[in-house]
Amino acid sequence: MPDFTAFFPLIAIILGVLFAVGFVWVATKLMWKVAEPNEALIISGLTRGTLETREGMDFKIVTGKGALVLPGLQTVRPLSLTLNETELKVSCVTSQGIQVIVEGVVIYKIGDAPPFIANAARRFLGQQPKMESQVYNVFEGHLRSIIGSMTVEEIIRERDKLASQVRSASGVEMEKLGLVVDSLQIKDLQDPTGYIQNIAKPHIAQVKMEARIAEATRNREAAEKEAEAAALIADAQSVSAIRQSVAQANAERARANAAQAGPLAEATARQQVVVQETEVAKLEADREEQKLQTTIRKPADAKAYAKRTDAEGQKAADISAAEALARRTELEAQANARRTEVTAQANATAAAAAAGATKVTGEAEAAATKAKGDAAASAIKARALAEADGIKARAEALATNQDAVISQQLAENMPAIIAAAAEPFSHVGQMTVLNGGEGVNKMLGGILAQAGDYLPALRSALKNGKDAKQPPTASGA
């Protein structure tokens, strides 16, 4: 086995060194004190001859670093350098004799310089809560003193000036206490007597009046702007509505035109077809009319003309025969009358010759006058009989050829009859015949049929008229 006895002295030395180092470290740890950033260490005891002390001060001040404190020989105590706050509520009397209550706040701390720390350490070390009452008493006195030299209006208007004067007045005392004032604020100013409220009423009334005026003005301007905006909106809406109406009307018109395009095109095409059919119907009608002229009217006119010529020839022959017979009768009557007159004259002459001179002459004249009268009466009677015979001859001629005469008159009046039958169509401006030439033939056939229906009635009327015009017979006369 190896022999470890030779290493025991070395191990003992190492352990001794480690124990010594540990003891030193623990001792140093216990004796070394470090100041926090917001505090100062006050070391008293064996500190004479240090740089941090002043004349008359036998303690050491350490800030922001550490220091070795020998237990039993030195004592170390911390002094806080943090901010402190003290509320102020002080009853004061102004230079006008008006009582006011001032409310404020003082924010202070122990000064960072060694003299401030030394003053604070001698006064408040271990008793820092007493700083608040000390600060309150200092500022209370200075507030009363300064406010007593000011008016209420100055206090209201110049609060910063009041705070500055209080800080200046309390600066020396605060320095002796080792304190520094960071801030002094006057929070409120109470007025138990109502002075501030009374002096504020005129201003409040003025402000209220101006506020009402300003509000009314703003309301009026706002109303005007709203009215203008409403008018603009209405105009815009009207313009928009008009544009929408125009667009809608255009759209409706376009839709209507599109909807009517087909029927209009169809109607136009149909109209063209009807126009062409009408032209064709007109041509067919003209052709039928020409055909009617050629096949019906011309032959009918020729037959009527032949009948009328025959009737006129027969009538002329009958009239000539009747006139010859009447002339002969008249001549015979005249001859008889002449003979009677001659006989009467002869008788008168014979009578005159047989009578006496005067008497014979008168009687002869009377007989001659009577003979002349009888001869004139006989001549008139013979002429009347001749005229009666002529009229009777004409009547017999008309009675013998009555149909020919009626046919002649119907033929002469046929254009007027057809015109009267077609008269209802004279007011038609334009007539469209849908079935062409067949329709024209049917229409013309209807007109001719109507004229044919009237022929018996006309024939009867003409016959009755002729019968009414016949003279009475000789026996009747």
C-alpha positions as CSV (number, residue, x, y, z in Angstrom):
1,M,0.0,0.0,0.0
2,P,1.2,3.6,-0.7
3,D,2.3,5.7,2.2
4,F,0.1,8.9,2.6
5,T,1.7,10.1,5.8
6,A,4.1,12.3,3.9
7,F,1.1,14.4,2.5
8,F,-0.5,15.2,5.8
9,P,1.5,18.5,6.4
10,L,0.6,19.7,3.0
11,I,-3.0,18.9,3.4
12,A,-3.0,20.7,6.7
13,I,-1.4,23.8,5.2
14,I,-4.0,23.8,2.4
15,L,-6.9,23.5,4.8
16,G,-5.5,26.2,6.9
17,V,-5.2,28.6,4.0
18,L,-8.7,27.8,2.9
19,F,-10.1,28.4,6.4
20,A,-8.2,31.7,6.6
21,V,-9.5,32.8,3.3
22,G,-13.1,31.8,4.2
23,F,-12.8,33.6,7.5
24,V,-11.5,36.7,5.9
25,W,-14.3,36.6,3.3
26,V,-17.0,36.1,5.9
27,A,-15.5,38.8,8.1
28,T,-15.3,41.2,5.3
29,K,-18.8,40.4,4.2
30,L,-20.0,41.2,7.7
31,M,-18.0,44.4,8.1
32,W,-18.4,45.9,4.5
33,K,-21.4,48.1,4.2
34,V,-22.7,49.4,0.8
35,A,-24.9,52.5,0.5
36,E,-28.0,52.2,-1.7
37,P,-28.6,54.9,-4.4
38,N,-31.3,56.6,-2.4
39,E,-29.7,56.5,1.0
40,A,-26.6,57.7,2.9
41,L,-24.7,55.7,5.5
42,I,-23.8,57.6,8.7
43,I,-20.8,56.0,10.3
44,S,-19.8,57.1,13.8
45,G,-17.0,55.9,16.1
46,L,-13.4,55.4,15.0
47,T,-13.7,57.9,12.1
48,R,-11.5,60.8,13.1
49,G,-9.3,62.2,10.3
50,T,-11.6,61.1,7.3
51,L,-12.2,63.5,4.4
52,E,-16.0,63.3,4.7
53,T,-16.1,65.0,8.1
54,R,-16.3,68.7,8.8
55,E,-15.1,70.6,11.8
56,G,-17.2,69.7,14.7
57,M,-18.5,66.5,13.1
58,D,-17.0,63.2,14.2
59,F,-19.0,60.9,11.9
60,K,-18.5,59.7,8.4
61,I,-21.1,60.1,5.5
62,V,-21.0,57.4,2.8
63,T,-23.2,57.7,-0.4
64,G,-23.1,55.6,-3.5
65,K,-20.3,53.3,-2.4
66,G,-19.2,50.9,0.4
67,A,-17.3,51.3,3.6
68,L,-15.7,49.0,6.1
69,V,-17.2,49.1,9.5
70,L,-15.4,47.6,12.4
71,P,-17.8,46.0,14.8
72,G,-17.6,47.3,18.3
73,L,-15.5,50.3,17.1
74,Q,-17.9,51.9,14.6
75,T,-21.7,52.2,14.2
76,V,-23.4,52.5,10.9
77,R,-27.0,53.8,10.4
78,P,-28.8,54.5,7.1
79,L,-30.5,57.9,6.3
80,S,-33.1,57.8,3.5
81,L,-32.7,60.3,0.7
82,T,-36.1,59.5,-0.9
83,L,-38.9,62.1,-1.6
84,N,-41.4,63.0,1.0
85,E,-44.7,64.8,0.7
86,T,-46.6,67.0,3.2
87,E,-50.2,68.2,2.7
88,L,-50.9,71.8,3.6
89,K,-54.2,73.3,4.7
90,V,-53.7,76.7,6.2
91,S,-56.3,79.3,7.3
92,C,-55.0,82.7,6.4
93,V,-56.2,86.3,6.3
94,T,-55.5,88.5,3.2
95,S,-54.5,92.2,3.3
96,Q,-58.3,92.9,2.7
97,G,-59.1,91.1,6.0
98,I,-60.8,88.3,4.1
99,Q,-60.3,84.8,5.5
100,V,-59.2,82.2,3.0
101,I,-58.1,78.6,3.4
102,V,-55.1,77.6,1.3
103,E,-54.6,74.0,0.3
104,G,-51.3,72.8,-1.1
105,V,-48.7,70.2,-1.2
106,V,-44.9,70.3,-0.5
107,I,-42.6,67.7,-2.0
108,Y,-39.2,67.7,-0.4
109,K,-36.2,65.5,0.4
110,I,-32.8,65.5,2.2
111,G,-30.3,67.3,0.1
112,D,-27.6,65.3,-1.7
113,A,-24.7,67.4,-0.6
114,P,-22.8,66.3,2.6
115,P,-23.8,69.5,4.5
116,F,-27.5,68.8,4.0
117,I,-27.0,65.2,4.9
118,A,-25.1,66.2,8.0
119,N,-27.8,68.6,9.1
120,A,-30.5,66.1,8.5
121,A,-28.6,63.4,10.2
122,R,-28.1,65.4,13.4
123,R,-31.9,66.4,13.4
124,F,-33.8,63.4,11.9
125,L,-31.5,60.3,12.1
126,G,-33.7,57.6,13.5
127,Q,-36.6,60.0,13.6
128,Q,-37.4,60.8,9.9
129,P,-41.3,60.6,10.3
130,K,-41.0,63.9,12.3
131,M,-39.9,65.7,9.2
132,E,-43.5,66.0,8.0
133,S,-44.6,68.0,11.0
134,Q,-41.5,70.2,11.0
135,V,-42.0,71.0,7.3
136,Y,-45.7,71.7,7.9
137,N,-44.9,74.2,10.6
138,V,-42.3,76.0,8.5
139,F,-44.6,76.4,5.5
140,E,-47.7,77.3,7.6
141,G,-46.0,80.3,9.1
142,H,-44.6,81.5,5.8
143,L,-47.9,81.0,4.0
144,R,-49.8,83.1,6.6
145,S,-47.1,85.8,6.4
146,I,-47.0,86.1,2.6
147,I,-50.8,85.8,2.1
148,G,-51.3,88.6,4.7
149,S,-49.5,90.9,2.3
150,M,-51.6,89.9,-0.8
151,T,-55.2,90.5,-1.9
152,V,-57.6,87.7,-2.9
153,E,-57.4,88.8,-6.5
154,E,-53.6,88.5,-6.4
155,I,-53.7,85.1,-4.8
156,I,-56.1,83.9,-7.5
157,R,-54.1,85.5,-10.4
158,E,-50.6,84.8,-9.1
159,R,-50.5,81.4,-7.5
160,D,-47.1,80.7,-9.0
161,K,-45.8,83.9,-7.5
162,L,-47.2,82.9,-4.1
163,A,-45.5,79.5,-4.3
164,S,-42.2,81.1,-5.3
165,Q,-42.3,83.5,-2.4
166,V,-43.1,80.8,0.1
167,R,-40.2,78.6,-1.2
168,S,-37.8,81.6,-1.1
169,A,-38.9,82.5,2.4
170,S,-38.6,78.9,3.7
171,G,-35.3,78.2,1.9
172,V,-33.0,79.1,4.8
173,E,-34.9,77.2,7.4
174,M,-35.2,74.2,5.1
175,E,-31.5,74.3,4.5
176,K,-30.8,74.2,8.3
177,L,-33.0,71.2,8.5
178,G,-31.0,69.6,5.6
179,L,-34.0,69.6,3.4
180,V,-34.5,70.7,-0.2
181,V,-38.0,71.6,-1.6
182,D,-38.5,70.0,-5.0
183,S,-42.1,71.4,-5.5
184,L,-44.7,73.5,-3.8
185,Q,-48.1,73.6,-5.4
186,I,-51.2,75.6,-4.3
187,K,-54.0,73.2,-5.0
188,D,-57.1,75.1,-3.9
189,L,-58.2,78.3,-2.4
190,Q,-61.3,78.1,-0.3
191,D,-63.5,81.1,0.6
192,P,-65.7,80.6,3.6
193,T,-67.1,84.2,3.4
194,G,-68.2,83.8,-0.3
195,Y,-66.0,86.8,-1.4
196,I,-64.6,84.9,-4.4
197,Q,-68.0,83.7,-5.4
198,N,-69.4,87.3,-5.3
199,I,-66.6,88.8,-7.2
200,A,-67.0,86.1,-9.8
201,K,-70.7,86.6,-10.3
202,P,-70.4,89.6,-12.7
203,H,-67.7,87.7,-14.6
204,I,-69.8,84.6,-14.6
205,A,-72.8,86.5,-15.9
206,Q,-70.7,88.1,-18.5
207,V,-69.2,84.8,-19.5
208,K,-72.7,83.1,-19.5
209,M,-74.1,85.9,-21.7
210,E,-71.1,85.7,-24.1
211,A,-71.5,81.9,-24.0
212,R,-75.2,82.2,-24.9
213,I,-74.5,84.7,-27.6
214,A,-71.7,82.5,-28.9
215,E,-73.9,79.4,-28.7
216,A,-76.8,81.2,-30.5
217,T,-74.4,82.5,-33.1
218,R,-73.0,79.0,-33.6
219,N,-76.4,77.5,-33.7
220,R,-77.5,80.1,-36.3
221,E,-74.4,79.5,-38.3
222,A,-74.9,75.7,-37.9
223,A,-78.5,76.0,-39.0
224,E,-77.5,78.1,-42.0
225,K,-74.8,75.6,-42.9
226,E,-77.3,72.7,-42.4
227,A,-79.9,74.5,-44.5
228,E,-77.3,75.1,-47.2
229,A,-76.2,71.5,-47.0
230,A,-79.8,70.3,-47.1
231,A,-80.4,72.5,-50.1
232,L,-77.3,71.1,-51.8
233,I,-78.4,67.6,-50.9
234,A,-81.9,68.4,-52.3
235,D,-80.4,69.8,-55.5
236,A,-78.2,66.8,-55.8
237,Q,-81.0,64.4,-55.2
238,S,-83.2,66.4,-57.7
239,V,-80.5,66.3,-60.3
240,S,-79.9,62.6,-59.6
241,A,-83.7,61.9,-59.7
242,I,-83.9,63.8,-63.1
243,R,-81.0,61.9,-64.5
244,Q,-82.4,58.6,-63.2
245,S,-85.8,59.6,-64.8
246,V,-84.1,60.5,-68.1
247,A,-82.1,57.3,-68.0
248,Q,-85.2,55.3,-67.1
249,A,-87.2,57.0,-69.9
250,N,-84.4,56.3,-72.4
251,A,-84.3,52.7,-71.3
252,E,-88.1,52.4,-71.5
253,R,-88.0,54.1,-74.9
254,A,-85.3,51.8,-76.0
255,R,-87.2,48.8,-74.7
256,A,-90.4,50.0,-76.4
257,N,-88.6,50.6,-79.6
258,A,-87.1,47.2,-79.4
259,A,-90.4,45.7,-78.6
260,Q,-92.1,47.6,-81.4
261,A,-89.3,46.9,-83.9
262,G,-90.6,43.5,-84.8
263,P,-94.3,44.4,-85.1
264,L,-93.4,47.6,-87.0
265,A,-91.2,45.7,-89.4
266,E,-94.0,43.1,-89.9
267,A,-96.6,45.9,-90.3
268,T,-94.4,47.7,-92.8
269,A,-93.9,44.5,-94.7
270,R,-97.6,43.8,-94.5
271,Q,-98.3,47.4,-95.6
272,Q,-96.1,46.9,-98.6
273,V,-97.8,43.6,-99.4
274,V,-101.2,45.3,-99.1
275,V,-100.1,48.2,-101.3
276,Q,-98.9,45.7,-103.9
277,E,-102.1,43.7,-103.6
278,T,-104.1,47.0,-103.9
279,E,-102.2,47.9,-107.1
280,V,-102.8,44.4,-108.4
281,A,-106.5,44.7,-107.4
282,K,-106.7,48.0,-109.2
283,L,-105.1,46.5,-112.3
284,E,-107.5,43.5,-112.0
285,A,-110.5,46.0,-111.6
286,D,-109.3,48.0,-114.6
287,R,-109.0,44.7,-116.5
288,E,-112.5,43.6,-115.4
289,E,-113.9,47.0,-116.1
290,Q,-112.4,46.8,-119.6
291,K,-113.7,43.3,-119.9
292,L,-117.2,44.5,-118.7
293,Q,-117.1,47.3,-121.2
294,T,-116.2,44.9,-124.0
295,T,-118.4,41.9,-123.1
296,I,-121.4,43.5,-121.3
297,R,-121.8,47.2,-121.7
298,K,-120.9,47.6,-125.3
299,P,-123.2,44.8,-126.5
300,A,-126.0,46.1,-124.2
301,D,-125.5,49.6,-125.6
302,A,-125.6,48.2,-129.1
303,K,-128.8,46.3,-128.4
304,A,-130.4,49.2,-126.6
305,Y,-129.4,51.5,-129.5
306,A,-130.9,49.1,-132.0
307,K,-134.1,48.8,-130.0
308,R,-134.2,52.5,-129.6
309,T,-133.6,53.0,-133.3
310,D,-136.3,50.5,-134.2
311,A,-138.7,52.2,-131.7
312,E,-138.0,55.6,-133.0
313,G,-138.4,54.4,-136.6
314,Q,-141.7,52.8,-135.8
315,K,-142.8,55.8,-133.7
316,A,-141.9,58.1,-136.6
317,A,-143.8,55.9,-139.1
318,D,-146.8,55.8,-136.8
319,I,-146.7,59.5,-136.1
320,S,-146.3,60.2,-139.9
321,A,-149.3,57.9,-140.6
322,A,-151.4,59.5,-137.9
323,E,-150.4,63.0,-139.1
324,A,-151.2,62.0,-142.7
325,L,-154.6,60.7,-141.6
326,A,-155.2,63.8,-139.5
327,R,-154.2,66.0,-142.4
328,R,-156.4,64.2,-144.7
329,T,-159.3,64.5,-142.3
330,E,-158.5,68.2,-141.8
331,L,-158.4,68.7,-145.6
332,E,-161.7,66.9,-146.0
333,A,-163.2,68.9,-143.3
334,Q,-161.9,72.1,-144.9
335,A,-163.3,71.0,-148.3
336,N,-166.6,70.2,-146.7
337,A,-166.6,73.5,-145.0
338,R,-165.7,75.3,-148.2
339,R,-168.5,73.5,-150.0
340,T,-170.9,74.4,-147.3
341,E,-169.7,77.9,-147.4
342,V,-170.0,78.0,-151.2
343,T,-173.5,76.5,-151.0
344,A,-174.4,79.0,-148.3
345,Q,-173.1,81.8,-150.4
346,A,-175.1,80.5,-153.4
347,N,-178.2,80.2,-151.4
348,A,-177.6,83.6,-150.0
349,T,-177.2,85.0,-153.5
350,A,-180.3,83.3,-154.6
351,A,-182.2,84.5,-151.7
352,A,-180.9,88.0,-152.3
353,A,-182.0,87.8,-155.9
354,A,-185.4,86.6,-155.0
355,A,-186.0,89.2,-152.2
356,G,-186.9,92.7,-152.5
357,A,-184.5,95.6,-152.7
358,T,-184.0,96.7,-149.1
359,K,-185.6,93.7,-147.4
360,V,-184.0,91.4,-149.8
361,T,-180.7,92.9,-149.2
362,G,-180.9,92.7,-145.3
363,E,-182.2,89.3,-145.4
364,A,-179.5,88.3,-147.8
365,E,-176.8,89.8,-145.5
366,A,-178.3,88.0,-142.6
367,A,-178.3,84.8,-144.4
368,A,-174.8,85.4,-145.6
369,T,-173.6,86.1,-142.1
370,K,-175.3,83.0,-140.8
371,A,-173.8,81.0,-143.6
372,K,-170.3,82.4,-142.8
373,G,-170.8,81.5,-139.1
374,D,-172.0,78.0,-139.9
375,A,-169.0,77.6,-142.2
376,A,-166.5,78.8,-139.5
377,A,-168.1,76.5,-136.9
378,S,-167.9,73.6,-139.3
379,A,-164.2,74.3,-140.0
380,I,-163.4,74.5,-136.3
381,K,-165.2,71.3,-135.6
382,A,-163.4,69.6,-138.5
383,R,-160.0,70.9,-137.2
384,A,-160.8,69.7,-133.7
385,L,-161.8,66.3,-135.0
386,A,-158.6,66.1,-137.0
387,E,-156.4,67.0,-133.9
388,A,-158.3,64.4,-131.9
389,D,-157.7,61.8,-134.6
390,G,-154.0,62.7,-134.6
391,I,-153.7,62.4,-130.8
392,K,-155.6,59.1,-131.0
393,A,-153.2,57.9,-133.7
394,R,-150.1,58.8,-131.5
395,A,-151.7,57.1,-128.5
396,E,-152.4,54.0,-130.6
397,A,-148.8,54.1,-131.9
398,L,-147.4,54.4,-128.3
399,A,-149.7,51.6,-127.1
400,T,-148.6,49.4,-129.9
401,N,-144.8,50.0,-129.3
402,Q,-144.8,50.6,-125.5
403,D,-142.1,48.1,-124.6
404,A,-139.7,49.4,-127.2
405,V,-140.2,53.0,-125.9
406,I,-139.7,51.9,-122.3
407,S,-136.6,49.9,-123.2
408,Q,-135.3,52.9,-125.1
409,Q,-135.8,55.2,-122.1
410,L,-134.2,52.6,-119.7
411,A,-131.2,52.3,-122.0
412,E,-130.9,56.1,-122.1
413,N,-131.1,56.3,-118.3
414,M,-128.9,53.2,-117.5
415,P,-125.8,55.3,-116.7
416,A,-127.7,57.4,-114.2
417,I,-129.2,54.3,-112.7
418,I,-125.8,52.6,-112.3
419,A,-124.3,55.9,-110.9
420,A,-127.2,56.0,-108.3
421,A,-126.5,52.4,-107.3
422,A,-122.8,53.1,-107.0
423,E,-123.3,56.4,-105.1
424,P,-122.6,55.0,-101.6
425,F,-119.0,54.2,-102.8
426,S,-118.4,57.8,-103.8
427,H,-117.4,58.9,-100.3
428,V,-114.7,56.2,-99.9
429,G,-111.3,57.8,-100.2
430,Q,-109.3,54.6,-100.7
431,M,-110.7,51.1,-100.9
432,T,-108.6,48.0,-100.6
433,V,-109.9,44.8,-102.2
434,L,-108.5,41.8,-100.5
435,N,-109.4,39.1,-103.1
436,G,-108.2,40.9,-106.2
437,G,-110.2,40.7,-109.5
438,E,-112.7,38.3,-108.1
439,G,-113.7,40.9,-105.5
440,V,-114.0,43.6,-108.1
441,N,-116.2,41.3,-110.2
442,K,-118.4,40.5,-107.2
443,M,-118.7,44.3,-106.4
444,L,-119.6,45.3,-109.9
445,G,-122.0,42.3,-110.2
446,G,-123.7,43.5,-107.0
447,I,-124.1,47.0,-108.4
448,L,-125.6,45.7,-111.7
449,A,-127.9,43.3,-109.8
450,Q,-129.2,46.2,-107.8
451,A,-129.8,48.1,-111.0
452,G,-131.6,45.0,-112.4
453,D,-133.8,44.9,-109.3
454,Y,-134.9,48.4,-110.0
455,L,-135.8,47.8,-113.7
456,P,-139.3,46.2,-113.1
457,A,-140.2,49.0,-110.8
458,L,-139.0,51.6,-113.4
459,R,-140.8,49.8,-116.2
460,S,-144.0,49.8,-114.2
461,A,-143.6,53.5,-113.4
462,L,-143.0,54.4,-117.0
463,K,-146.0,52.3,-118.1
464,N,-148.2,54.0,-115.5
465,G,-146.9,57.3,-116.6
466,K,-147.7,56.6,-120.3
467,D,-151.2,55.3,-119.4
468,A,-151.8,58.5,-117.3
469,K,-150.7,60.7,-120.3
470,Q,-153.1,59.0,-122.8
471,P,-155.9,61.3,-123.9
472,P,-159.5,60.3,-123.5
473,T,-161.3,58.5,-126.3
474,A,-163.9,60.2,-128.6
475,S,-166.8,58.6,-126.8
476,G,-165.4,59.7,-123.5
477,A,-164.9,63.2,-124.8
